[in-house]
Amino acid sequence: MFDTALTAADLLFLAKGAGVTILVTLISVALGTLLGIVFGVIRYQVGPWWAAPLTFVLDVFRSVPLLIQLVLANAFLGVVLKLRMSGFTVACGVLTMYTAAYCAEIVRGGIEAVPMNTRRAARSLGMTWRQDMTSIVMPLATRVALPSWIGLALGVMKDSALVYVVQVTELLKSTQILITRLQEPLFLLMICGAFYFLISFPLARLGGYLERRWTND
């Protein structure tokens, strides 16, 4: 018969770690999406030459592994700038820029997918650039970009497991702590995986629902 030393208090400990994972993900994805929209519009609007400095910075965040970004950001802020920032703040900051770097490309691609004839028609009706972007381009681009954005959000949620390097006890770190104490790695990792599934499943289903609804409109 299967026997485990796992207690209700241990499950609560894992639930708290899952809460940290959710909070880090929500903050990073929300802020990163807002910045990504701004960066994506800028890259599309000003062209590749004028946007070259911004493109370079975004390429850095996309190219350098997230683990290295977290370690370097924590060291730079604490050792070089002498700023006393919590690991949670550092983690959210790095993940926000990481999300923004990818989201900018998603937004730019979504805008470029809007037929130019549609935009010309909007401008011929007397719409300003802002009205064209908010009423025509962004709604259409959102339909194109949504699947990629859902994938990005889920990826950020899973990548948040790396924030343990800046002393943030999220879900996976909580699991590792319990594994060290209880010595039941397979069982605890199964529970950890179930928590990740419960976190990601609603977002994935929401994305699927919106895609089906917009396809049928």
DOZA-27611 format. One record per residue: x, y, z of N, C-alpha, C in turn. Coordinates in steps of 0.05 Angstrom, whole numbers, plus 32768, in hexadecimal, padded with zeros to 4 digits. Atoms other than C-alpha are relative to their C-alpha. Layout:
<pts>
PT,X,Y,Z,X,Y,Z,X,Y,Z;
...
</pts>
This chain:
<pts>
PT,8011,7FE8,8000,8000,8000,8000,8012,8019,8000;
PT,7FF1,7FE8,8001,8019,8045,7FEF,7FFE,8010,801A;
PT,7FFF,7FF0,7FE7,802F,806E,802B,8011,8019,7FFB;
PT,7FF1,7FE7,8004,8047,80B6,802E,8000,800F,801A;
PT,7FFE,7FEE,7FE8,805F,80E6,8063,7FF5,801C,7FFA;
PT,800B,7FE6,8008,803E,8120,803E,7FE8,8007,8012;
PT,8016,7FF7,7FEF,8010,8148,806C,7FF1,8017,7FF4;
PT,8010,7FEA,8009,7FDB,817C,8063,8010,801A,8001;
PT,7FEF,7FE8,7FFE,800D,81B1,8079,8014,8001,7FE9;
PT,7FEE,8001,8018,803C,819A,8041,7FF1,8008,7FE7;
PT,8010,7FF8,8017,8004,81A2,800E,7FFB,801E,8001;
PT,8003,7FE3,7FFE,7FF7,81E7,8029,8019,800F,7FF8;
PT,7FE6,7FF5,8008,8041,81F6,8021,8003,8001,7FE2;
PT,7FFF,8001,801D,803D,81E0,7FD8,7FEC,8014,7FF4;
PT,8014,7FED,800A,7FFD,820A,7FCE,800A,801C,8002;
PT,7FF5,7FE5,7FFE,8021,8247,7FE8,8015,8005,7FEA;
PT,7FEC,7FFD,8016,805A,823A,7FB7,7FF2,8004,7FE5;
PT,8010,7FFD,8018,8025,8233,7F80,7FF5,801D,7FFE;
PT,800A,7FE5,7FFF,8009,8276,7F96,8015,8014,7FF7;
PT,7FEA,7FEF,8008,804D,8296,7F8E,8005,7FFE,7FE2;
PT,7FFD,8004,801D,8053,8278,7F48,7FEB,800F,7FF1;
PT,8016,7FF1,800D,800F,8294,7F35,8004,801E,8001;
PT,7FFD,7FE3,7FFC,801F,82D9,7F51,8017,800A,7FEE;
PT,7FE9,7FF8,8011,8063,82DD,7F2E,7FF7,8000,7FE2;
PT,8008,8002,801C,8043,82C6,7EED,7FEC,8017,7FF8;
PT,8014,7FEB,8006,8008,82F7,7EF1,800D,801B,7FFD;
PT,7FF3,7FE6,8001,8034,8333,7EFF,8012,8002,7FE7;
PT,7FEE,7FFF,8016,8068,8321,7ECB,7FF2,8000,7FE5;
PT,800E,8001,8019,8037,8310,7E94,7FF0,801A,7FFB;
PT,8010,7FE7,8003,800B,834D,7EA1,8012,8017,7FF8;
PT,7FED,7FEA,8006,8045,837F,7EA2,800F,7FFB,7FE6;
PT,7FF1,8007,8019,806B,835A,7E6B,7FEF,8004,7FE8;
PT,8012,7FFC,8017,802E,835B,7E3E,7FFD,801D,7FF9;
PT,8003,7FE4,8004,8024,83A5,7E47,8019,800C,7FF2;
PT,7FE7,7FF7,800D,806D,83B3,7E37,8004,7FF4,7FE4;
PT,7FFD,800D,801A,806C,8381,7DFE,7FEF,800D,7FEB;
PT,8011,7FF2,8013,8032,83A5,7DDE,800D,801A,7FF7;
PT,7FF2,7FE6,8007,8057,83E8,7DE2,8018,7FFB,7FEE;
PT,7FE8,8005,8010,8098,83CA,7DC8,7FF9,7FF5,7FE4;
PT,8008,800B,801A,8074,83A3,7D91,7FF6,8016,7FED;
PT,800A,7FEA,8011,8050,83E1,7D78,8017,8012,7FF7;
PT,7FE9,7FEF,8007,8090,840A,7D7A,8011,7FF2,7FEA;
PT,7FEF,800E,8014,80B7,83D5,7D53,7FF2,7FFF,7FE5;
PT,800E,8000,8019,8080,83D1,7D1F,7FFF,801C,7FF3;
PT,8005,7FE5,800A,8075,841C,7D19,8019,800E,7FF6;
PT,7FE9,7FF0,8007,80BB,8438,7D16,8013,7FF2,7FED;
PT,7FEF,800E,8013,80DB,8402,7CEB,8018,7FF4,800D;
PT,7FEA,800F,7FF4,8117,83D5,7CF6,8018,8010,8007;
PT,7FE8,7FF1,7FFA,814D,840A,7CF3,7FFD,8011,8019;
PT,8003,7FEF,7FE8,8131,843B,7D26,7FFB,7FEF,8019;
PT,8006,8011,7FE9,811B,8401,7D53,8017,7FEE,8007;
PT,7FE9,8012,7FFD,8160,83E0,7D50,8009,7FFE,801E;
PT,7FF7,8002,7FE4,8175,83F3,7D98,7FEC,7FF0,8011;
PT,8014,800F,7FF2,8133,83D9,7DB4,8000,7FE3,7FF9;
PT,7FFF,801C,8009,8137,839A,7D8A,8018,7FF2,800C;
PT,7FE9,800C,7FF5,817D,838D,7DA4,7FFB,7FF8,801E;
PT,8005,8005,7FE4,8167,8392,7DED,7FEC,7FE8,8002;
PT,8013,8016,7FFF,812B,8364,7DE0,800D,7FE6,7FF8;
PT,7FF2,8018,8009,8158,8333,7DBC,8011,7FF4,8017;
PT,7FF0,8009,7FE9,8185,8330,7DFA,7FEE,7FF0,8013;
PT,8012,800E,7FED,814A,831D,7E26,7FF5,7FE6,7FF4;
PT,800A,8018,800C,8133,82E9,7DF4,8016,7FEB,7FFD;
PT,7FEA,8012,8006,8178,82CB,7DE8,800E,7FF5,8019;
PT,7FF2,8009,7FE8,8197,82C7,7E2D,7FED,7FEE,8011;
PT,8011,8011,7FF0,817C,828D,7E57,7FF6,800E,8019;
PT,800D,7FF1,7FEA,814C,82A4,7E8D,800F,7FFC,801A;
PT,7FF1,8005,7FE8,8175,8284,7EC4,8017,8013,8003;
PT,7FE9,7FED,7FFF,81B1,82AE,7EB2,7FF6,801D,8004;
PT,800B,7FE5,7FFC,8186,82ED,7EAE,7FF9,8005,801D;
PT,8008,7FFD,7FE4,816B,82E1,7EF4,8019,8004,8012;
PT,7FE7,7FFE,7FEF,81B1,82D6,7F12,800E,801A,7FFB;
PT,7FF2,7FE8,8006,81D0,8311,7EEE,7FF0,8019,800A;
PT,8010,7FEA,7FF6,8196,8340,7EFF,8002,8003,801E;
PT,7FFF,7FFF,7FE3,8198,832D,7F48,801C,800A,8009;
PT,7FE5,7FF8,7FF9,81E4,8336,7F4B,8004,801E,7FF9;
PT,7FFC,7FE4,8009,81E3,8378,7F24,7FF2,8014,8013;
PT,800F,7FEE,7FEF,81AD,8397,7F4F,800B,8001,801C;
PT,7FF7,8001,7FE5,81C9,8380,7F91,801D,8007,8004;
PT,7FE3,7FFB,7FFD,8215,8383,7F86,8008,801A,7FF3;
PT,7FF7,7FE9,800F,821E,83B9,7F52,7FF1,8019,8008;
PT,8010,7FE8,7FFA,81E4,83E9,7F60,7FFA,8002,801E;
PT,8004,7FFF,7FE3,81E0,83D8,7FAA,7FE2,8004,8007;
PT,801C,7FFD,7FFB,8194,83D4,7FA6,7FF6,7FE7,800F;
PT,800B,8016,7FF1,8171,83AA,7FDA,7FE4,7FF9,7FF7;
PT,801A,8008,800B,813A,8388,7FB3,7FFB,7FE3,8006;
PT,8007,801C,7FFA,8115,8349,7FC5,8003,7FEF,7FE7;
PT,7FFF,8013,8016,811D,830B,7F9B,7FE7,8000,7FEF;
PT,8019,8000,800E,80D4,830F,7F8A,7FFF,8017,7FEC;
PT,7FFF,7FE9,8012,80DD,8355,7F6C,8012,7FFC,7FE9;
PT,7FED,8006,8016,811A,8340,7F44,7FF4,7FEC,7FED;
PT,800C,8014,8011,80F5,8303,7F2A,7FEB,800B,7FEE;
PT,8015,7FF4,8010,80B9,832B,7F14,800B,8013,7FEB;
PT,7FF4,7FED,8013,80E5,8360,7EF3,800C,7FF1,7FE8;
PT,7FF3,800E,8016,810E,832E,7ECB,7FEB,7FF1,7FEF;
PT,8015,800E,8010,80D1,8304,7EB7,7FEE,8013,7FF0;
PT,800F,7FEC,800F,80AC,8343,7EA3,800E,8008,7FE6;
PT,7FF1,7FF9,8018,80E3,8357,7E72,8002,7FE8,7FED;
PT,7FFF,8019,8010,80E9,830E,7E5B,7FE6,7FFD,7FF0;
PT,801A,8002,800D,809F,830D,7E4C,7FFC,8016,7FEB;
PT,8003,7FE9,8013,80A0,8352,7E2B,8010,7FFB,7FE7;
PT,7FEF,8005,8018,80D9,833C,7DFC,7FF2,7FEE,7FED;
PT,800E,8013,8012,80B0,8302,7DE1,7FE5,800C,7FF7;
PT,801B,7FF5,8007,806D,8327,7DE3,8003,8015,7FEB;
PT,7FFC,7FEB,8015,8089,8360,7DB9,8000,7FF3,7FE4;
PT,8000,800D,801A,8096,832F,7D80,7FE5,7FF5,7FF9;
PT,801B,800A,8004,8051,8310,7D89,7FEE,8017,7FF6;
PT,8010,7FE9,8007,8031,8355,7D85,8007,800A,7FE4;
PT,7FF7,7FF6,801A,805B,836B,7D4A,7FF6,7FEE,7FEA;
PT,8009,8013,8014,804A,832B,7D24,7FE1,8002,7FFC;
PT,801D,7FFD,8002,8000,8334,7D35,7FF8,8018,7FF0;
PT,8007,7FE7,800F,7FFF,837C,7D1A,8006,7FFC,7FE3;
PT,7FF9,8003,801C,8023,8368,7CDB,7FED,7FED,7FF1;
PT,8013,8013,800D,7FEF,8331,7CCF,7FE6,800E,7FF8;
PT,8018,7FF1,8008,7FB8,8366,7CC8,8004,800A,7FE4;
PT,7FFD,7FF7,801C,7FAD,8372,7C7E,8003,801E,7FFD;
PT,7FFC,7FE4,8004,7FC7,83B5,7C67,7FE8,800E,7FF3;
PT,8018,7FF4,800D,7F88,83C0,7C3D,7FEC,8007,8016;
PT,8012,7FF9,7FEB,7F60,83BE,7C7D,8007,801A,800E;
PT,7FF7,7FE8,7FF4,7F8A,83F4,7C9B,7FFC,8019,7FEE;
PT,8005,7FE9,8012,7F86,841F,7C5D,7FE3,8008,7FFF;
PT,801C,7FFB,8000,7F3B,8418,7C5E,7FF8,8010,8019;
PT,8006,7FF2,7FE8,7F39,842F,7CA6,800A,801D,7FFF;
PT,7FF5,7FE5,8002,7F65,846C,7C97,7FF0,8010,7FEC;
PT,8010,7FF2,8014,7F3B,847D,7C5A,7FE5,8009,800B;
PT,8019,7FF8,7FF3,7EFE,8481,7C88,8004,8017,8013;
PT,7FFA,7FEA,7FEF,7F21,84B8,7CAF,800A,7FF9,801B;
PT,7FF5,8008,7FE6,7F3C,8490,7CE9,801C,800A,8004;
PT,7FE5,7FF9,7FF9,7F79,84AA,7D0C,8011,7FE7,8004;
PT,7FEE,8017,7FFB,7FB6,847E,7D18,7FF7,7FF1,801A;
PT,8008,800C,7FE7,7F9F,8472,7D60,7FE6,7FF1,7FFE;
PT,801A,800D,8004,7F58,8461,7D4C,8004,7FE6,7FEF;
PT,7FFA,8017,8011,7F73,8432,7D16,800C,7FEA,8011;
PT,7FF2,8015,7FF0,7FA0,840E,7D48,7FED,7FF4,8015;
PT,8011,800A,7FEA,7F6D,8409,7D81,7FE6,7FF2,7FF6;
PT,801A,800A,8009,7F2E,83FA,7D58,8002,7FEA,7FEA;
PT,7FFD,8013,8016,7F49,83D2,7D1D,8017,7FED,8004;
PT,7FE8,8011,8001,7F90,83B9,7D23,8001,7FEE,8019;
PT,7FFC,8010,7FE8,7F94,83A3,7D6C,7FEB,7FE9,8004;
PT,8013,8017,7FFE,7F52,837B,7D6D,8006,7FE9,7FED;
PT,7FFA,8015,8013,7F66,8356,7D2E,801B,7FF2,8007;
PT,7FE6,800B,7FF8,7FAE,834D,7D45,7FFE,7FEE,8018;
PT,8004,8010,7FE8,7F96,8332,7D88,7FF8,7FE3,7FF9;
PT,8009,801A,8008,7F73,82F8,7D65,8018,7FEF,7FF5;
PT,7FE8,800E,800B,7FB4,82E6,7D41,8014,7FF9,8016;
PT,7FEB,8003,7FEC,7FE1,82EF,7D7D,7FF8,7FEF,8018;
PT,8009,800D,7FE7,7FB6,82CD,7DB3,800C,7FE5,8004;
PT,7FF4,801A,7FFA,7FCE,8285,7DA9,801E,8002,8009;
PT,7FE4,7FFD,7FF9,8017,829B,7DAC,8002,800C,801C;
PT,7FFF,7FF3,7FE6,8009,82C7,7DE9,7FF8,7FEC,8016;
PT,8007,8014,7FED,7FE7,828D,7E0D,8018,7FED,8005;
PT,7FE8,8011,7FFD,8024,8262,7DFF,8016,800E,8010;
PT,7FEC,7FF0,7FF1,8051,829A,7E19,7FF9,8001,801E;
PT,8008,7FFF,7FE3,8029,82A1,7E5A,8004,7FE6,800E;
PT,7FFC,801A,7FF4,802B,8257,7E67,801E,7FFA,8003;
PT,7FE3,8004,7FFE,8076,8256,7E58,800C,8010,8017;
PT,7FF6,7FF0,7FEA,8082,828F,7E89,7FF9,7FF3,801B;
PT,8008,800D,7FE7,805B,826A,7EBE,8013,7FE9,8007;
PT,7FEE,8016,7FFB,8087,822D,7EB6,801D,800A,8004;
PT,7FE5,7FF5,7FFC,80C7,8256,7EB0,8003,800E,801B;
PT,7FFE,7FF4,7FE6,80B6,8277,7EF2,800C,7FED,8015;
PT,7FF3,8012,7FEE,80D2,8238,7F12,801D,8007,8004;
PT,7FE4,7FF9,7FFE,8117,8256,7F06,8005,8017,8014;
PT,7FFC,7FE9,7FEE,810B,8290,7F37,800B,7FF7,801B;
PT,7FF4,800A,7FE7,8125,8263,7F6F,801C,800B,8003;
PT,7FE4,7FF7,7FFE,816B,827E,7F5E,8001,801C,800D;
PT,8000,7FE6,7FF2,8156,82C2,7F7B,7FF0,7FFE,801A;
PT,800B,8005,7FE6,813B,82A2,7FBA,7FE1,8004,8001;
PT,801E,7FFF,8000,80F1,829F,7FA6,7FF6,7FE3,8002;
PT,800A,801B,7FFB,80CE,8262,7FC1,7FE5,7FFC,7FF2;
PT,8019,8005,800F,809C,8252,7F8A,7FFA,7FE2,8001;
PT,800A,801C,7FFE,807B,820F,7F7A,8015,7FEB,7FFE;
PT,7FEC,8015,8003,80B6,81E7,7F61,8014,8000,8017;
PT,7FEE,7FFE,7FE9,80E4,8201,7F98,7FF3,7FF4,8019;
PT,800F,800C,7FE9,80AF,81EE,7FCC,8001,7FE2,7FFE;
PT,7FFF,801D,8004,80AD,81A9,7FAD,801B,7FF5,8007;
PT,7FE5,8009,7FFA,80F8,81A2,7FB1,8006,8000,801D;
PT,7FFC,7FFF,7FE3,80F8,81B6,7FFA,7FF3,7FE7,800D;
PT,800D,8017,7FF5,80C5,8180,8009,800D,7FE6,7FF8;
PT,7FF2,8018,8009,80EB,814D,7FE0,8018,7FFA,8012;
PT,7FE9,8003,7FEE,8129,815A,800A,7FF8,7FF6,801B;
PT,8009,8008,7FE5,8101,8150,804A,7FF2,7FE5,8001;
PT,8010,8019,8000,80D2,8117,8037,800C,7FE9,7FF1;
PT,7FF3,8014,8011,80FD,80F2,8004,7FEB,7FF0,7FF0;
PT,8014,800D,8011,80C1,80E3,7FD7,7FFF,8010,7FE6;
PT,7FFF,7FEE,8017,80D6,8104,7F96,7FEB,7FFB,7FEB;
PT,8014,8005,8015,80A8,80E1,7F64,7FE4,8009,8008;
PT,801B,7FF9,7FF7,8069,80EB,7F8D,7FFD,801E,8001;
PT,8001,7FE3,7FFD,8079,8134,7F9C,8001,800E,7FE5;
PT,7FFF,7FF4,801B,808A,8143,7F54,7FE6,7FFD,7FF1;
PT,801B,8004,800B,8048,8125,7F3F,7FEC,8015,800A;
PT,8012,7FEB,7FF4,8024,8154,7F6F,8007,801C,7FF4;
PT,7FF7,7FE6,800C,804E,818F,7F55,7FF6,8003,7FE4;
PT,800A,7FFF,801B,803C,817D,7F0E,7FE2,8005,7FFF;
PT,801D,7FFB,7FFE,7FF2,817B,7F22,7FFA,801D,8006;
PT,8003,7FE3,7FFA,7FF8,81C1,7F3F,8004,8010,7FE7;
PT,7FFB,7FF1,8018,8017,81DB,7EFF,7FEA,7FFC,7FEC;
PT,8016,8005,8013,7FE0,81BA,7ED6,7FE7,8010,8008;
PT,8017,7FF1,7FF6,7FAA,81DA,7F02,8003,801E,7FFB;
PT,7FFB,7FE3,8005,7FCB,821E,7EF9,7FFD,8006,7FE2;
PT,7FFF,7FFA,801D,7FD4,8219,7EAD,7FE7,7FF8,7FF1;
PT,8017,800A,800F,7F95,81F4,7E98,7FEB,8015,7FFB;
PT,8014,7FEB,8005,7F64,822E,7EA2,8008,8014,7FEA;
PT,7FF7,7FED,8014,7F8F,825D,7E79,8000,7FF4,7FE4;
PT,8000,800E,801A,7F97,822A,7E41,7FE3,7FFD,7FF5;
PT,801C,8003,8009,7F4C,821D,7E3F,7FF3,801B,7FF9;
PT,800A,7FE5,8007,7F3D,8268,7E3F,8009,8008,7FE5;
PT,7FF6,7FFA,801B,7F6A,8271,7E03,7FF2,7FF0,7FEB;
PT,800E,8010,8013,7F48,8238,7DDF,7FE3,800A,7FFC;
PT,801C,7FF6,8002,7F03,8254,7DEE,7FFF,801A,7FF0;
PT,8000,7FE6,800F,7F15,829A,7DD4,8006,7FFB,7FE3;
PT,7FFA,8007,801C,7F34,827C,7D95,7FE7,7FF6,7FF2;
PT,8018,800B,800D,7EF5,8254,7D86,7FEA,8016,7FFD;
PT,8014,7FEB,8002,7EC8,8290,7D95,8006,8014,7FEA;
PT,7FF8,7FED,8014,7EEF,82BF,7D69,7FFF,7FF4,7FE4;
PT,8002,800E,801A,7EF2,828B,7D31,7FE4,7FFF,7FF5;
PT,801C,8003,8008,7EA7,8284,7D31,7FF2,801B,7FFB;
PT,800C,7FE5,8004,7E9A,82D0,7D31,8001,8008,7FE3;
</pts>
